[in-house]
Amino acid sequence: MDDLALSVRTARPEDAADLARIYIESWQDTYAGVISHTLLGAMSPRTHTTRWQATIRTMEKHSGTVLVAEDARFGAVGLCSLGKARDGGCGYDGEVYTLYVDPAFLGRGAGRALLTGAFEAFKDRKLRSCLIWAHAQNNACFFYEAMGGRRVATRTTRLLGELTPEIGFGWKRLAARKPARPMQSRSDQS
Ligand SMILES: CC(C)(COP(=O)(O)OP(=O)(O)OC[C@H]1O[C@@H](n2cnc3c(N)ncnc32)[C@H](O)[C@@H]1OP(=O)(O)O)[C@@H](O)C(=O)NCCC(=O)NCCS
């Protein structure tokens, strides 16, 4: 499989439809068996496009932002939203609220590129530490550990109305990590 030629940038309102597609496909892939089929099937591209447009427009006002990872050939392949930590933050300044990679592009470096971009965005906003909540049974827990996160908290929350155990992963002192995979395509390399 070719490497992706990944870049990460701030999302624009016109990215909202792509973000909605990635978000819905990722939820349907990740939470099948955890959240009811009916609820997952009812996720509407139109509704989520409107929500992402609003999120992109309002996040910057609240020290937050939405990032999009894109590949030169395939376009948008992942998204991430972040800002000040909510609910007291367990002693952490910043929080990644959402991080989703298109299921067709998992394991190809987009998650790492987005989290690295998020850490840089926190530093730009003088937010020095990061917390991320993940469903306790989600494989993303292994990703966060691979990225240096430590299990620092647990809670029970509602996910589309259903009680869900979550683990909080923390990074106390943010240091940007270089993506493991090259950011340029093979054809760009001499
Ligand atoms: C979790 C997620 C964002 C990771 O993104 P990704 O693009 O698949 O991950 P990457 O390819 O960037 O992997 C980065 C590192 O994490 C490791 N990793 C990723 N997924 C892993 C898994 N399921 N188990 C173990 N390690 C994993 C990789 O091996 C890699 O380490 P390496 O570079 O040392 O080899 C992505 O899998 C995803 O969107 N999952 C579904 C949605 C989700 O659960 N989001 C999080 C909600 S809290």
The ligand as an ORCA input file, in Angstrom:
! r2SCAN-3c Opt
* xyz 0 1
  C      -7.722      5.948     16.761
  C      -7.380      6.524     15.394
  C      -7.648      8.027     15.365
  C      -5.886      6.267     15.084
  O      -5.598      6.788     13.796
  P      -4.761      5.940     12.719
  O      -4.547      6.799     11.550
  O      -5.454      4.642     12.487
  O      -3.390      5.674     13.524
  P      -1.890      5.869     12.980
  O      -1.728      5.090     11.726
  O      -1.559      7.312     12.928
  O      -1.091      5.156     14.153
  C      -0.199      5.858     15.012
  C       0.407      4.876     15.977
  O      -0.607      4.308     16.814
  C      -0.593      2.892     16.715
  N      -1.978      2.410     16.666
  C      -2.984      2.930     15.935
  N      -4.097      2.209     16.119
  C      -3.755      1.215     16.971
  C      -4.469      0.122     17.534
  N      -5.766     -0.095     17.260
  N      -3.819     -0.719     18.371
  C      -2.514     -0.518     18.660
  N      -1.781      0.502     18.151
  C      -2.401      1.342     17.316
  C       0.071      2.588     15.385
  O       0.680      1.311     15.412
  C       1.053      3.696     15.246
  O       2.243      3.425     15.937
  P       3.633      3.374     15.118
  O       3.686      4.647     14.309
  O       4.631      3.307     16.215
  O       3.516      2.178     14.274
  C      -8.189      5.827     14.264
  O      -7.910      4.446     14.331
  C      -9.672      6.062     14.341
  O     -10.176      7.045     13.807
  N     -10.392      5.127     14.931
  C     -11.824      5.144     14.939
  C     -12.424      6.352     15.628
  C     -11.974      6.488     17.053
  O     -12.011      5.548     17.824
  N     -11.575      7.716     17.396
  C     -11.173      8.047     18.733
  C     -12.373      8.441     19.536
  S     -11.891      8.768     21.214
*
